[in-house]
Amino acid sequence: HRRAIRERYGLKKHVVLHLGRLSAEKKVEDVLRAFSLLHSRVPDASMLIIGDGPDRIALQEKAKLMKGGVSIVFTGFIRPQELLESGMLSVGDAFITASPMESQGMVVVEAMAFGLPIIGANAGAIPEVVGDTGILFEPGDISAMANALEKVLRSEELKNQLSQKSLERSTFFSIQSATD
């Protein structure tokens, strides 16, 4: 599945994932800017943006103008059940969210369930959800986002450690654990 999905979207060796609503409050433009900076250092990286929202067309246009923009793929909306069953999240090497206002961070938990290292804003519910499964950055710090992504993508050991922690921590958010 992983190879087929990578081929379908023309993804390169390293894949950064973003999942969620494409709207101003989610700060997806910051994610694009961080990826553009990352791409200048790690040219064999791609970004897969899964989701839709009122800012999708504007974000696609901005991505086209950015350095590395040809390596940014927007999938549009994919039904949650289809997304999980397809294994699409498994193509990622890291997951990033720049949203400073998550109240639950469900997309983060979904990414953790697929063993993805998390790069997230140190705001809202993200720090509590992420724990030691990734790297936090101050909201709006584009350089810190790019640095965190580069650190994970360049170190197989770190990526594997964070991946294992993500898998373990995701069980904390299961329906059974939450109800207990």
Secondary structure as a PSIPRED ss2 file (coil, helix, strand):
# PSIPRED VFORMAT (PSIPRED V4.0)

   1 H C   1.000  0.000  0.000
   2 R H   0.000  1.000  0.000
   3 R H   0.000  1.000  0.000
   4 A H   0.000  1.000  0.000
   5 I H   0.000  1.000  0.000
   6 R H   0.000  1.000  0.000
   7 E H   0.000  1.000  0.000
   8 R H   0.000  1.000  0.000
   9 Y H   0.000  1.000  0.000
  10 G C   1.000  0.000  0.000
  11 L C   1.000  0.000  0.000
  12 K C   1.000  0.000  0.000
  13 K C   1.000  0.000  0.000
  14 H E   0.000  0.000  1.000
  15 V E   0.000  0.000  1.000
  16 V E   0.000  0.000  1.000
  17 L E   0.000  0.000  1.000
  18 H E   0.000  0.000  1.000
  19 L E   0.000  0.000  1.000
  20 G C   1.000  0.000  0.000
  21 R C   1.000  0.000  0.000
  22 L C   1.000  0.000  0.000
  23 S C   1.000  0.000  0.000
  24 A H   0.000  1.000  0.000
  25 E H   0.000  1.000  0.000
  26 K H   0.000  1.000  0.000
  27 K C   1.000  0.000  0.000
  28 V H   0.000  1.000  0.000
  29 E H   0.000  1.000  0.000
  30 D H   0.000  1.000  0.000
  31 V H   0.000  1.000  0.000
  32 L H   0.000  1.000  0.000
  33 R H   0.000  1.000  0.000
  34 A H   0.000  1.000  0.000
  35 F H   0.000  1.000  0.000
  36 S H   0.000  1.000  0.000
  37 L H   0.000  1.000  0.000
  38 L H   0.000  1.000  0.000
  39 H H   0.000  1.000  0.000
  40 S H   0.000  1.000  0.000
  41 R H   0.000  1.000  0.000
  42 V C   1.000  0.000  0.000
  43 P C   1.000  0.000  0.000
  44 D C   1.000  0.000  0.000
  45 A E   0.000  0.000  1.000
  46 S E   0.000  0.000  1.000
  47 M E   0.000  0.000  1.000
  48 L E   0.000  0.000  1.000
  49 I E   0.000  0.000  1.000
  50 I E   0.000  0.000  1.000
  51 G E   0.000  0.000  1.000
  52 D C   1.000  0.000  0.000
  53 G C   1.000  0.000  0.000
  54 P C   1.000  0.000  0.000
  55 D C   1.000  0.000  0.000
  56 R H   0.000  1.000  0.000
  57 I H   0.000  1.000  0.000
  58 A H   0.000  1.000  0.000
  59 L H   0.000  1.000  0.000
  60 Q H   0.000  1.000  0.000
  61 E H   0.000  1.000  0.000
  62 K H   0.000  1.000  0.000
  63 A H   0.000  1.000  0.000
  64 K H   0.000  1.000  0.000
  65 L H   0.000  1.000  0.000
  66 M C   1.000  0.000  0.000
  67 K C   1.000  0.000  0.000
  68 G C   1.000  0.000  0.000
  69 G H   0.000  1.000  0.000
  70 V H   0.000  1.000  0.000
  71 S H   0.000  1.000  0.000
  72 I E   0.000  0.000  1.000
  73 V E   0.000  0.000  1.000
  74 F E   0.000  0.000  1.000
  75 T E   0.000  0.000  1.000
  76 G E   0.000  0.000  1.000
  77 F C   1.000  0.000  0.000
  78 I C   1.000  0.000  0.000
  79 R C   1.000  0.000  0.000
  80 P H   0.000  1.000  0.000
  81 Q H   0.000  1.000  0.000
  82 E H   0.000  1.000  0.000
  83 L H   0.000  1.000  0.000
  84 L H   0.000  1.000  0.000
  85 E H   0.000  1.000  0.000
  86 S H   0.000  1.000  0.000
  87 G C   1.000  0.000  0.000
  88 M H   0.000  1.000  0.000
  89 L H   0.000  1.000  0.000
  90 S H   0.000  1.000  0.000
  91 V H   0.000  1.000  0.000
  92 G C   1.000  0.000  0.000
  93 D C   1.000  0.000  0.000
  94 A E   0.000  0.000  1.000
  95 F E   0.000  0.000  1.000
  96 I E   0.000  0.000  1.000
  97 T E   0.000  0.000  1.000
  98 A C   1.000  0.000  0.000
  99 S C   1.000  0.000  0.000
 100 P C   1.000  0.000  0.000
 101 M C   1.000  0.000  0.000
 102 E C   1.000  0.000  0.000
 103 S C   1.000  0.000  0.000
 104 Q C   1.000  0.000  0.000
 105 G C   1.000  0.000  0.000
 106 M H   0.000  1.000  0.000
 107 V H   0.000  1.000  0.000
 108 V H   0.000  1.000  0.000
 109 V H   0.000  1.000  0.000
 110 E H   0.000  1.000  0.000
 111 A H   0.000  1.000  0.000
 112 M H   0.000  1.000  0.000
 113 A H   0.000  1.000  0.000
 114 F C   1.000  0.000  0.000
 115 G C   1.000  0.000  0.000
 116 L C   1.000  0.000  0.000
 117 P C   1.000  0.000  0.000
 118 I E   0.000  0.000  1.000
 119 I E   0.000  0.000  1.000
 120 G E   0.000  0.000  1.000
 121 A E   0.000  0.000  1.000
 122 N C   1.000  0.000  0.000
 123 A C   1.000  0.000  0.000
 124 G C   1.000  0.000  0.000
 125 A C   1.000  0.000  0.000
 126 I H   0.000  1.000  0.000
 127 P H   0.000  1.000  0.000
 128 E H   0.000  1.000  0.000
 129 V H   0.000  1.000  0.000
 130 V H   0.000  1.000  0.000
 131 G C   1.000  0.000  0.000
 132 D C   1.000  0.000  0.000
 133 T C   1.000  0.000  0.000
 134 G E   0.000  0.000  1.000
 135 I E   0.000  0.000  1.000
 136 L E   0.000  0.000  1.000
 137 F E   0.000  0.000  1.000
 138 E C   1.000  0.000  0.000
 139 P C   1.000  0.000  0.000
 140 G C   1.000  0.000  0.000
 141 D C   1.000  0.000  0.000
 142 I H   0.000  1.000  0.000
 143 S H   0.000  1.000  0.000
 144 A H   0.000  1.000  0.000
 145 M H   0.000  1.000  0.000
 146 A H   0.000  1.000  0.000
 147 N H   0.000  1.000  0.000
 148 A H   0.000  1.000  0.000
 149 L H   0.000  1.000  0.000
 150 E H   0.000  1.000  0.000
 151 K H   0.000  1.000  0.000
 152 V H   0.000  1.000  0.000
 153 L H   0.000  1.000  0.000
 154 R H   0.000  1.000  0.000
 155 S C   1.000  0.000  0.000
 156 E H   0.000  1.000  0.000
 157 E H   0.000  1.000  0.000
 158 L H   0.000  1.000  0.000
 159 K H   0.000  1.000  0.000
 160 N H   0.000  1.000  0.000
 161 Q H   0.000  1.000  0.000
 162 L H   0.000  1.000  0.000
 163 S H   0.000  1.000  0.000
 164 Q H   0.000  1.000  0.000
 165 K H   0.000  1.000  0.000
 166 S H   0.000  1.000  0.000
 167 L H   0.000  1.000  0.000
 168 E H   0.000  1.000  0.000
 169 R H   0.000  1.000  0.000
 170 S H   0.000  1.000  0.000
 171 T H   0.000  1.000  0.000
 172 F H   0.000  1.000  0.000
 173 F H   0.000  1.000  0.000
 174 S C   1.000  0.000  0.000
 175 I H   0.000  1.000  0.000
 176 Q H   0.000  1.000  0.000
 177 S H   0.000  1.000  0.000
 178 A H   0.000  1.000  0.000
 179 T H   0.000  1.000  0.000
 180 D C   1.000  0.000  0.000
